[in-house]
């Protein structure tokens, strides 16, 4: 889980998080995840490497759909 202050709350050891700006994150895993299945409570976008996944957190479209810093959950299964 990622907290709204861009900190990892729970993660596999060796996992790191990089905040790329408001509502934009890259999560780097200790292994390649390019053939894994993943689920997130936010928009998933390609990461810059085979062991990263990008995430974008936005407000509801009704409220403008702008990037926001909020907590989110993600699960990876390889």
C-alpha positions in Angstrom: 0.0 0.0 0.0 1.2 3.5 -0.8 0.3 6.3 1.6 -0.9 9.8 0.5 2.5 11.2 1.5 4.2 9.0 -1.1 5.6 6.5 1.4 5.3 2.7 1.2 3.1 1.5 4.0 3.4 -2.2 3.2 5.5 -3.8 0.6 7.8 -6.8 -0.3 11.3 -6.2 1.0 13.4 -4.5 -1.7 10.5 -2.6 -3.2 11.0 1.2 -3.6 8.7 4.0 -4.5 9.5 7.2 -6.5 7.2 10.1 -6.6 7.3 11.8 -10.0 5.0 14.7 -9.1 1.5 15.1 -7.8 -0.4 11.8 -8.2 2.3 10.1 -10.2 4.4 7.3 -8.9 6.8 4.6 -10.0 7.1 1.4 -7.9 10.3 -0.6 -8.4 10.3 -4.2 -7.5 13.3 -6.5 -6.7 12.4 -8.8 -9.6 11.1 -8.3 -13.2 7.3 -7.8 -13.2 6.7 -7.4 -17.0 4.9 -10.8 -17.2 3.0 -10.5 -13.9 -0.6 -9.7 -13.3 -1.4 -6.7 -11.2 -4.4 -4.9 -9.8 -4.6 -1.4 -8.4 -7.2 1.0 -7.1 -5.7 3.7 -9.4 -4.7 4.0 -13.1 -1.8 1.8 -14.0 0.7 3.1 -16.6 3.9 1.6 -18.1 7.0 2.0 -15.9 10.4 2.9 -17.4 11.9 -0.5 -16.8 10.9 -4.2 -16.6 10.8 -4.2 -12.9 8.7 -1.0 -12.5 5.1 -0.1 -12.8 3.7 3.4 -13.0 0.6 4.6 -11.2 -1.5 7.8 -11.6 -3.9 8.9 -8.9 -6.6 11.3 -10.1 -9.7 12.9 -8.7 -13.1 11.8 -10.1 -13.7 13.1 -13.6 -16.8 14.9 -12.2 -14.4 16.9 -10.0 -11.9 17.6 -12.8 -9.8 14.5 -13.0 -6.7 16.3 -11.8 -3.7 14.4 -10.3 -4.0 14.1 -6.5 -1.8 12.6 -3.8 -3.9 9.9 -2.2 -3.3 6.5 -0.7 -3.8 3.5 -3.0 -3.5 -0.3 -3.0 -1.8 -2.5 -5.5 -1.2 -6.3 -5.7 1.2 -8.1 -8.0 1.0 -11.8 -8.7 3.8 -13.5 -10.7 
